[in-house]
Amino acid sequence: MNKLIVSPSPHVHSGDSVQKNMYGVLLALVPALAASVWFFGLGALIVTLTSVLACVLFEHLIQKYLLKKPSTIMDGSAAVTGLLLAFNLPTNIPLGLIIIGAAIAIGMGKMSFGGLGQNPFNPALVGRVFLLISFPVQMTSWPVPIAARGAYIDAVTGPTPLSVVKEGLAAGRPFSELTAEIPSYLNLFMGQMGGSAGEVAGVALLLGLGYMLIKKIVTWHIPVAVVGSIAVFTGVLHLSDPQAYASPLFHLLTGGVLLGAFFMATDYASSPMSKRGMLLYGAGIGIITVLIRIYGSYPEGVSFAILIMNAFTPLIDKYIKPKRFGEKPAVQKA
Amino acid sequence: MLKTFSLGGVHPAENKRSANSPVEVLPVPPVVSIPLAQHIGAPAQALVKKGDEVKVGQVIAQSAGFVSANIHSPVSGKVAKVDQIVDASGYRKDAIIINTEGDEWVEDIDRSAILVKEITASPEAIIKKIGEAGIVGLGGATFPAHVKLSPPPGKTCDVLIINGVECEPYLTSDHRLMLEKGEELLVGIRLLMTALNVKKAIIGIENNKPDAIAHMEKLASEYEGVRVQPLKVQYPQGGEKQLIDACMGRQVPSGKLPIEVGAVVHNVGTAYAVYEAVQKNKPLIERIVTVTGLSLARPANFLTRIGTPISVLIEAAGGLPDDTGKIIGGGPMMGKALTSTEIPVTKGTSGILLMPQPLASRKPVDPCIRCSKCVSVCPMGLSPYLLMPLAEKAIWDRAEEENIMDCIECGSCSFTCPSSRPLLDYIRLGKAKVGQIMRSRTATA
């Protein structure tokens, strides 16, 4: 007989693993990647491939030669960061900038804090915001969907619906007039608009979220809280003055709201642990996003909103605890 | 929608391979080893010494306090020695070893199979009899049953909950008991109701045992005040607090006992033992044990005498598979890994589970990725991801503030963790330390 193993209970395991979760997220991002390639063609392929390879390579190099530890790239988290960074970049961005973004995302956003699970901020967003602040021109020129398919750096560019509406409203033009200049809600939902590589196709992102919910990779709390709070906040403003403020549906379908709510805000390491904490965190992201969009100088605010709320995560976890058993008063004599 | 408890829970693969195997009576073994500590509380005191002749059912060790239990000889024969043996805990503990000779029972035990339905004993007499018969919680917790039947002054019980959940994967002893001894079980429940002076009893059974639910529902219709509550399959529904919540929607407050919300919970096996003790004058000397495992030739349920070495049971179930990596006393979620096949069956042994390699080994530990799945599955609403480092770094005051003592050690967190972190190992360590600190505080106050 073999030697018997003696260890404390439980003696069985669910079979879940870090890899399963990370590869699950990658799989959930496939529809959005397909939509991106459909709309932006060559540029989408180049940007995505460069970003993923650069992120994986940087993690490998840092882990192996700087930290002198076994490489961790097979856990899939570096690939997730790479894909999400690419999804947050315009598809005509120069290769050099992508590599700088990847170095910042992995090097500063993730490895400097200790790697997997230790990052206080979403690494992909650290990379994106670094690029946005350092290279504002390249980061805000947007290829026109379908028309830009065959080209990379020299793709035809145009404004995003968000900037059209923001500038129009600022110039005092009514929202109803501006809607004629942007794609219909259906086209916005399908993704036919200017924007970052992976953020445009709401329908593809929704498919991805559905997959993650079924596979229990994420729970509904953060996505619903972000989307819900944006809908309520912009809804109230829109109702108060339908011409001065864009509709909630417009806000939800444009920019990075869905990508942010489903895939960026739900980053395990930088989001709260309790369900109530997740709801508060999601609502905070929604409110800050709307504040930046309406009162800030940027047309888009999801990235900043998520990073700001990432900073609150430790505080939320400290004060907002999971609902305890027995918290609800015991009902006597039911 | 089927009822279940309100927070957390997991659903491990059920693997109830022995569910359709009727209970078989195992022959009396040539030697039995009877540990004196088979229950929670003070170990019993031996009343016999080497060379003494004993009969089946004779008291051989006496309850040593309020929370303790008598132990009866499961065989007839001669006491070989009173010595220390390795028990399920892995430590050397006092035990009585008896060499079997024949099968001679104490005269006043009714060994017939005739159902005695009529209840003549008074509540006091029932509780006294249960105490004398050495009955403990047979679900595995082994808390002396008579103690739970004597609510502290000022507390009243209005519902008796009978645990037929058997939420541990693999185990089927309670399932078989309900199918084969339903009538006796119901008389046992009536006895417990009489002892507690309650009008209502709920038998909680998970939905993966539809035959037991149907059978018990049919039988229970003739017993006033007793009803069956089918429950959604969800581990750890057999936990006292979870079961009360599932059946009645009442949540026992932190640090309190079920009696706080007017409930007392007993396992089906315990209720059956109560029937045998009160109606048939038969003390607790045998129990049903499931012997199972993925590689085992013939998973089975055995009625076996207490003290039988588990090797005898494994042999009867087709022999120890070659790929066995771990032997577990109890279920895979809360059972204890045993150190050898010579450990005896005790009152709390609900099953023997043989885990094949490589399932028996743990997976390598990865860093915490803060996925919050441990928080989602914790049935007590705790934060295992936080309690583990607090225990690791010996920050006991913070662990206490984070309600580490609420943990019921169900193992859902470790089961779920994608990084295979040993969450419960550290939480157990923390509970032991914090418990010690809390006790010393009340001692000095």
Interface residues (C-beta under 8 A of the other chain):
Chain A: M1 N2 L4 I5 V6 S7 P8 S9 P10 H11 V12 H13 S14 D16 S17 V18 K20 N21 D75 S77 G115 L116 G117 Q118 K216 T219 Y268 A269 S271 P272 M273 S274 K275 M278 D317 K321 P322 K323 R324 F325 G326 E327 K328 A330 V331 Q332 K333 A334
Chain B: S6 L7 V10 P12 A13 G90 D158 P169 K241 D245 M248 G249 R250 Q251 V252 P253 S254 K256 E260 V261 G262 L320 D322 D323 T324 G325 K326 I327 I328 P332 M333 M334 G335 K336 A337 L338 T339 S340 L353 M355 Q357 L359 A360 S361 R362 K363 D366 P367 C368 I369 R370 C371 S372 K373 V375 S376 C378 P379 M380 G381 L382 S383 Y385 L386 E402 N403 D406 E409 G411 S412 S414 F415 T416 C417 P418 S419 S420 L424 D425 R428
